[in-house]
């Protein structure tokens, strides 16, 4: 099996709070994995460790065959520097709860910014790529608009286009719909479902059970910094074994 993400014994603490307590998770190419768990269970911290926004205290993370945060030199792993880590992050697209768009840039400018600054592409090439991904999320007609003129759902779709434009190997979604009004949640989930259908490797932290049921290949349940249960969608929803998972599903489905 070809893995895009491999996390081995990942630990992370903030002061005396041990948030991640030895996470092991492999994600194969084209797989959509949904991570669920109560607030404070370590889900978002784990995502931030995957792209080195948070540096794990222990463990290893590989994106394809490259160890995040390190470079291989003379058969030894040495800590990577800032520019080297930035280059590694190009493989990992991330969409946050809040859209984090640049308010002083148009939609097109937001999508092309990293293409020009990080990948050093020219205006013509970066614009062409941006138009393609705005079309994918259904927002070409908003290319010249300012973020403040968009709905929350539209802003999140721009954020998705911006991440996709970098052509990452894996997409991370951290509660991407939690800050949206109920009427705009569906349009973002639809884009995410299409990405899953197209074979994009995705790790999604969400409480949206409909998305999990329809788009996920596997459910992973976090509790107090450890994975207490994981498995195929139907098995997890219809026959959960862990009592904490049973309680969680009962509370979310009410």
ZISUL-V783602 format. One record per helix or strand of 2 or more residues. SS is the DSSP state (A for helix, B for strand). FROM is the first residue (numbers start at 1). TO is the last residue. Records with the same first field share a line. If there is no record, write none. Layout:
SS = FROM-TO / FROM-TO
This chain:
B = 3-14 / 17-28 / 32-36 / 58-63 / 66-67 / 70-73 / 76-79 / 92-95 / 170-174 / 202-205 / 218-223 / 226-232
A = 43-50 / 82-89 / 107-117 / 123-136 / 140-142 / 147-149 / 152-165 / 182-197 / 209-215 / 233-238 / 243-252
